[in-house]
């Protein structure tokens, strides 16, 4: 049986760090208010001239080096993001060209905060179908460019970054189970109000920004994340007690705690980075995964469950042996 196995990881964060104390100076909020409600202490923010592809390229370089491969080995590039540089060409082609990867399959997809999970699941299918031998999979966002810095309910949450992995076929167990889902009936609870075919001329104006009904998002997110995690475990016939690590979307500490509780997992089995990065949308899971590997907590052969939930609503989980 052919498995998809992660061979290398990398992440990139913009240089500028915005702390809660910095936010106190620009919006009516406080460090205590932000920490107690979200768990966020600081976040990284893109420079005005920094793009999502800039971050992707840097994260990819680290992952490529970590995997010990050459760019010429890569035959598949996929990026999950809601904040591409351009409407077209798609951001994966920009990254492929900038890294010097030979012509190959390269595309992006948009599933909000679940973007990386959707991209990794898609990669798994391509590898198991036999058409892909070495994939570059990225989750990245310049999400702070979509927020209203006068809205304390949203601007305190978000940060920018990119996480990347190299995925290759393997005879050893790798990705075991993937589950995706979406339900458009919740669109009004979390969305960005303009796009290519709707009011694009309003983008960047003061009255256009991420819109979110936080309490209602929380209720659906906790229930859905618990269900999608259970689905991945049940499909593989694995009990939650066997998990070594849970890597959840880093949206909010309260959501992370509630999800862990639903799964009966102690927080010392959960990789948490929300305090340092904020909600980086599609970048949060791959960056948290990289953090856990780099600091030595996540070891080869361990059982890891990734999960995410985002606007749409979209959701997904990936269960794997790292």
N, C-alpha and C positions, 0 to 999 in steps of 0.2 A: 504493500500500500504506500502511495506517495503522500507525504505530509508537506505542509508549508511551514517552514521554520525560520524564525528571525535570527539572522546571522550577524547583525550589527545595529547599533542605535546611536542617535545623536540629537542634540537640541541646540537651539540658539535663542537668546533673549536680547532685546535691544539694550543699549548702554544706559539709557535714561531710566532711573528708578523714581517712582512717585510713591512716597509713603503716605500713610493716613494723616500724618502731621502736615504734609504738604497740601493735602486736600482740604484741611481745615482752613487754609488761607484763601481758597477759591470757591468753596461751597459751604452752606450751613450744615456742618456735620462735626463729628469728633472721632478721635482714634477709638475711644471706648465704644461709641455707638456702632462704628463699623466692625470692630473686632467681635463684639458680643452678638451681633446679628448675622455676620457673614464669615468670620474667621480670617478675613483678609487683613494683612498688615502692610503689604507693599505690592506694587505691580510694576512691570516694565512697560514703557510706552515708546512706540516708534517715533523716530525723528520725522520732521515734516517731509523730508525727501527720501525716507526709507519706505520700501514697499514689501508686500508679502513675499514676492519672489526673492528679494534680497535675503530675507530670513531663511527661506526654504533652501537656498543655495548653501548657506553656511551650515545649517543643520545637516544637510545631505552630505557635505564634505566630511563631517565628523563620523556619520554613520558608515560611509564608504570606507574610510580609514579603519574604523572599528571592525568591519567585516573582512578586511584584508583583501578587497577586490579592486579591480580597475574599472574606471567608468565604461570602458569598452565591453565589460561583462554584462552591463545592464541592458535589458531588452524590454522593459516595461516601466513606465513612470505614471503614478497616479497621485493626485493631490486632493485632499478634502479641505475645502475652505469656503467661506461666505464672502471673503474680501479679496478677490483676485485683483491683480494690477489693472487688467483691462477686461472689457466685456468679451472681446476676442482679439487675438488668438488666445486659447485657453492657457492658463498659467503653467501647466505641466510642460507645454512645448517651450515656453520661455526658459524654464529650469533645465530642460534637456539640452537646449542649445548652449546655455551659459556654462554648464558643467562639461560640455564637450562629449556628451553621450551620443553615440551613433544613432541615426534615424531609427525610431522604434515606435511602438504603441505608447502614446502619451496623452492623457486626458485628466480633467478634473471633475469633481462632483460636489454638489452642494446639499448637505444634510444638516446644516447648522452645527451645533456642538457634537453631533454624532458623526461628523464628516470623516474622521479618521477611522472609526469602527466600520463605517460603510466602505471606505477605501480598502481597509485590510481584508474585509470579507470578500470584496470583489477580487482582490489579488489572490486570495486562497482558491477561488473558483477557477481563475485563469491557470494557476499552477497545477491544480488537480486535473484540469482538462488537457494538460500537456503542452500548452502553447507558450508558457513563460518559464524561463530558467533563472532569472535574476531580476527582482523587482525593487524599485525604489518607491516607498510609500511614505507620504508626508501628510501631516495635519498642521495647518498654519493659519494665523489670523493677524490682521492689523485692525482688531475690533474697536480699539479706542477711537479710531477715526469716524466711528458711527454713533458715538455716544454724545449726549447733551451734558456738558460739564457743569450745567446749572441744576441738573436733576440728581439730587443726592441718593435717590432710590436706585439709580442705575449706574451712574458714573463711578461709584465706589467699588463696583463689582469687577470691572473688566480690566484685562491686561493683554499685551501682545506677545507673540512668540511663535516658534516652530519646532516641531518634533519630527524626526525621520527614522525609518527603519529600512534595513535591507532584508528582503525575504527570498529564500531559495527553496527548491524542492529538497526533501530529505526522506530517507527510509526510517529515521527515528521519529518518534512522536513529536509533533509540533502543535499546530492548530488542530484542536479536537472538535470544536463545536462553535458554530456562528449562528446568531439569531438577530434579525433586523425587523423593525416595525415602524409604522407611521400612522398618524390619524390627523387629517387636515381640519377636523371640526374645532381644534383648539387654536387655530391660527391667530385669533384676536388676543390671545394671552401673552404672546411673545413674538414680535415681528419688527421688521424695518420697513417703513411705509412706501418706499419708492424703488423702482427698478428700471430695466432697459425699456420696457414697454408700458410703463406706468409712472408718470410724473417725474421722469428723470431730470427735468430741468430744475426740480426743487432740491435735488441732492446737494448737500453742503450748506443749505440755508438753516437759519436758526430754529425753524419749527419742524425740522426733520431729524429724527434720531431714533435709536432703539426704544421701542415701547414694550413695557412689561407689567403684568399684574402678578407681582411676586408671590403673594400668598396662595393664589390659585395654581400657579406654576408648581410651587412646592408640593401641594397635595397630590397632583397628578404625577410629578416626578418620582416621589418616594415610592408610591405604589407600583408604578411602571418599572422602575429600576429593580425593585425586588422581584417582580414577575419575570423580567427578561433574564436576570441572573439565574433564577431557578430553572428557567427553560433550558439554558445552556448546560447546566449541571444534570438535569433530568435526561436530556438527550444523550448525554455521554455516560449515564449510569454512575455518576460520581456524587458522593455525598458532600455537602458543604464543609463538613469537618475535615475533609481531605485537602481543602484549599490551603496553599501557603500564603498567597497574596491576593488581595482585591485591589484593583486599580480603577477607581471610579472617576468619572468626569469631575473636575475640580470646580464646581459651580458655587458651592456654598457649604460651609462646614456643617451647618444644620442638616442639609440634605445628605451629606456624607455620613454623618452619625446615624441618622434615621435609617438609611439604607443598610448600613452595617448591622444595626440592631435587628432589622427584618430578616437578615441572613444569619443572625446569631453569631456574628464574627466580632471578636474584640478589636478595638482600634489599633492594637499593635500588629494586626495582620493587614492593615490598610495603608497604602502609600498615600500620604497627604502632602500636597504642595500648595494648596490654595492660599496659605498664609504668605507665601513668597511671590506667587505669580498672579493671584486673582483668577478670575474666570477667563481663560484664554480660548474658550470655545473649542474648535476642532483640534487645537494644539495641546490641550490639557492632558489627555490620556497618554500620547506618545512622550511628552515631556516628563510626566510623572513616572512612566516606565523607565525612561533613561536615568532619572534621578535615583530610583531604587536599585538599578544595576550598578551605577557609578559609585554609590556609597556602600555597596557590598551586601545589601539586604537580599536582593533577588539573585538567586544562584541557578546555574544550569541544572535542568532536571526538575525544578520546582513547578508546581501547578499554579497558574496565574489566571485570574478572571478579570478581564477588562469590561467596562460598561460605560455607556454615555446616554445622555438625554438632551434633546435640544429643540429649538423652535420648529414648528411644523404641526404638531409635535413629531419628532423622530426619536427613535431609540434603538439600541443594539448592544450586543454582548459578544465577546470572543473568549473562549476558554482554550488555554494552551499549556503545553509543557514547554517552558523556556529552556 
